[in-house]
Amino acid sequence: MWLLSKYSGTAQVRVTTTQGYRHLDLFSGGTAYESKVGYLKFSQAAVKQIKKDIEILQTVKKGVVNYEWHFFRSSITGKIGADVRLIQLLESGGIRIVIH
C-alpha cells in the first residue's frame, strides 16, 4: 500500500460511528487516510462512506483531526478521481483531496 509506505502508521483502524463501522485505510499522527484507485462513481455507498468520514473528523473520533482521500490512477482503466458531487461532499466536510 503506497500510503503506508509514505506515511507509516496503522492500517485498517476500525472506528464506530452513529452510521455504523468504518475502517480507516491508514491512521497516522492524527490524520486518517482513504485510498481510492480509478474513478469513483456517484453511489449511495460512496455517500455513506463520506458521511461516516465527516462524522469521524467532526467528532475527533479515535483522535482524527485531519482526513485525506487519496486518488490513484487505475492501471487498467487509466481513470482517476471522483464524481463532482462526491468531491463537493468531501470538500464541504473538511476532507482534503489528493490526486496522484
Contact map, one row per residue, 1 for C-alpha under 8 A:
1111100000000000000000000000000000000000000000000000000000000000000000000000000000000000000000000000
1111110000000000000000000000000000000000000000000000000000000000000000000000000000000000000000000000
1111111100000000000000000100000010100000000000000000000000000000000000000000000000000000000000000000
1111111111100000000000000100000000000000000000000000000000000000000000000000000000000000000000000000
1111111100000000000000000000000000000000000000000000000000000000000000000000000000000000000000000000
0111111100000000000000000000000000000000000000000000000000000000000000000000000000000000000000000000
0011111110000000000000000001000000000000000000000000000000000000000000000000000000000000000000000000
0011111111000000000000000001000000000000000000000000000000000000000000000000000000000000000000000000
0001001111100000000000000111100000000000000000000000000000000000000000000000000000000000000000000000
0001000111111000000000000111000000000000000000000000000000000000000000000000000000000000000000000000
0001000011111000000000011110000000000000000000000000000000000000000000000000000000000000000000000000
0000000001111100000000111110000000000000000000000000000000000000000000000000000000000000000000000000
0000000001111110000000111110000000000000000000000000000000000000000000000000000000000000000000000000
0000000000011111000011110000000000000000000000000000000000000000000000000000000000000000000000000000
0000000000001111100011110000000000000000000000000000000100001100000000000000000000000000000000000000
0000000000000111111111000000000000000000000000000000000000000000000000000000000000000000000000000000
0000000000000011111111000000000000000000000000000001001100000000000000000000000000000000000000000000
0000000000000001111100000000000000000000000000000000000000000000000000000000000000000000000000000000
0000000000000001111110000000000000000000000000000001000000000000000000000000000000000000000000000000
0000000000000001111111000000000000000000000000000001000000000000000000000000000000000000000000000000
0000000000000111101111100000000000000000000000000000000000000000000000000000000000000000000000000000
0000000000000111100111110000000000000000000000001001100000000000000000000000000000000000000000000000
0000000000011110000011111000000000000000000000000000000000000000000000000000000000000000000000000000
0000000000111110000001111110000111000000000000000000000000000000000000000000000000000000000000000000
0000000000111000000000111110000111100000000000000000000000000000000000000000000000000000000000000000
0011000011111000000000011111000111000000000000000000000000000000000000000000000000000000000000000000
0000000011111000000000011111111110000000000000000000000000000000000000000000000000000000000000000000
0000001111000000000000000111111100000000000000000000000000000000000000000000000000000000000000000000
0000000010000000000000000011111000000000000000000000000000000000000000000000000000000000000000000000
0000000000000000000000000011111100000000000000000000000000000011110000000000000000000000000000000000
0000000000000000000000000011111110000000000000000000000000000001111100000000000000000000000000000000
0000000000000000000000011111011111000000000000000000000000000001011100000000000000000000000000000000
0010000000000000000000011110001111100000000000000000000000000000001111000000000000000000000000000000
0000000000000000000000011100000111110000000000000000000000000000000111000000000000000000000000000000
0010000000000000000000001000000011111000000000000000000000000000000011110000000000000000000000000000
0000000000000000000000000000000001111111000000000000000000000000000011110000000000000000000000000000
0000000000000000000000000000000000111111000000000000000000000000000000111100000100000000000000000000
0000000000000000000000000000000000011111000000000000000000000000000000111100111110000000000000000000
0000000000000000000000000000000000011111100000000000000000000000000000001100001111100000000000000000
0000000000000000000000000000000000011111110001000000000000000000000000000000000111100000000000000000
0000000000000000000000000000000000000011111001000000000000000000000000000000000001100000000000000000
0000000000000000000000000000000000000001111101100000000000000000000000000000000001101100000000000000
0000000000000000000000000000000000000000111111100000000000000000000000000000000000000000000000000000
0000000000000000000000000000000000000000011111110000000000000000000000000000000000000000000000000000
0000000000000000000000000000000000000000001111111000000000000000000000000000000000000000000000000000
0000000000000000000000000000000000000001111111111100000000000000000000000000000000000100000000000000
0000000000000000000000000000000000000000011111111110000000000000000000000000000000000100000000000000
0000000000000000000000000000000000000000000111111111000000000000000000000000000000000000000000000000
0000000000000000000001000000000000000000000011111111100000000000000000000000000000000000000000000000
0000000000000000000000000000000000000000000001111111110000000000000000000000000000000000110000000000
0000000000000000000000000000000000000000000000111111111000000000000000000000000000000000000000000000
0000000000000000101101000000000000000000000000011111111100000000000000000000000000000000000000000000
0000000000000000000001000000000000000000000000001111111110000000001000000000000000000000000000000000
0000000000000000000000000000000000000000000000000111111111000000000000000000000000000000010011100000
0000000000000000100000000000000000000000000000000011111111100000000000000000000000000000000000000000
0000000000000010100000000000000000000000000000000001111111111001000000000000000000000000000000000000
0000000000000000000000000000000000000000000000000000111111111001111000000000000000000000000001000000
0000000000000000000000000000000000000000000000000000011111110000000000000000000000000000000000000000
0000000000000000000000000000000000000000000000000000001111111000000000000000000000000000000000000000
0000000000000000000000000000000000000000000000000000000111111111100000000000000000000000000000000000
0000000000000010000000000000000000000000000000000000000110111111000000000000000000000000000000000000
0000000000000010000000000000000000000000000000000000000000011111000000000000000000000000000000000000
0000000000000000000000000000010000000000000000000000000000011111100000000000000000000000000000000000
0000000000000000000000000000011100000000000000000000000110011111111000000000000000000000000000000000
0000000000000000000000000000011000000000000000000000000010010011111000000000000000000000000000000000
0000000000000000000000000000011100000000000000000000000010000001111100000000000000000000000000100000
0000000000000000000000000000001110000000000000000000100010000001111110000000000000000000000001110000
0000000000000000000000000000001111000000000000000000000000000000011111000000000000000000000000111100
0000000000000000000000000000000011110000000000000000000000000000001111100000000000000000000000111100
0000000000000000000000000000000011110000000000000000000000000000000111110000000000000000000000001111
0000000000000000000000000000000000111100000000000000000000000000000011111000000110000000000000001111
0000000000000000000000000000000000111100000000000000000000000000000001111100000110000000000000000011
0000000000000000000000000000000000001110000000000000000000000000000000111110011110000000000000000001
0000000000000000000000000000000000001110000000000000000000000000000000011111111100000000000000000000
0000000000000000000000000000000000000000000000000000000000000000000000001111110000000000000000000000
0000000000000000000000000000000000000000000000000000000000000000000000000111110000000000000000000000
0000000000000000000000000000000000000100000000000000000000000000000000000111111000000000000000000000
0000000000000000000000000000000000000100000000000000000000000000000000001111111100000000000000000000
0000000000000000000000000000000000000110000000000000000000000000000000001100111110000000000000000000
0000000000000000000000000000000000001111000000000000000000000000000000111100011111000000000000000010
0000000000000000000000000000000000000111000000000000000000000000000000111000001111100000000000000010
0000000000000000000000000000000000000011110000000000000000000000000000000000000111110110000000000000
0000000000000000000000000000000000000011110000000000000000000000000000000000000011111110000000000000
0000000000000000000000000000000000000000000000000000000000000000000000000000000001111111000000000000
0000000000000000000000000000000000000000010000000000000000000000000000000000000000111111100000000000
0000000000000000000000000000000000000000010001100000000000000000000000000000000001111111110000000000
0000000000000000000000000000000000000000000000000000000000000000000000000000000001111111111000001000
0000000000000000000000000000000000000000000000000000000000000000000000000000000000011111111100000000
0000000000000000000000000000000000000000000000000100000000000000000000000000000000001111111110000000
0000000000000000000000000000000000000000000000000100010000000000000000000000000000000111111111111000
0000000000000000000000000000000000000000000000000000000000000000000000000000000000000011111111111000
0000000000000000000000000000000000000000000000000000000000000000000000000000000000000001111111100000
0000000000000000000000000000000000000000000000000000010000000000000000000000000000000000111111100000
0000000000000000000000000000000000000000000000000000010010000000001000000000000000000000011111110000
0000000000000000000000000000000000000000000000000000010000000000011110000000000000000000011111111000
0000000000000000000000000000000000000000000000000000000000000000001110000000000000000000011001111100
0000000000000000000000000000000000000000000000000000000000000000000111100000000000000010011000111110
0000000000000000000000000000000000000000000000000000000000000000000111100000000000000000000000011111
0000000000000000000000000000000000000000000000000000000000000000000001110000000110000000000000001111
0000000000000000000000000000000000000000000000000000000000000000000001111000000000000000000000000111
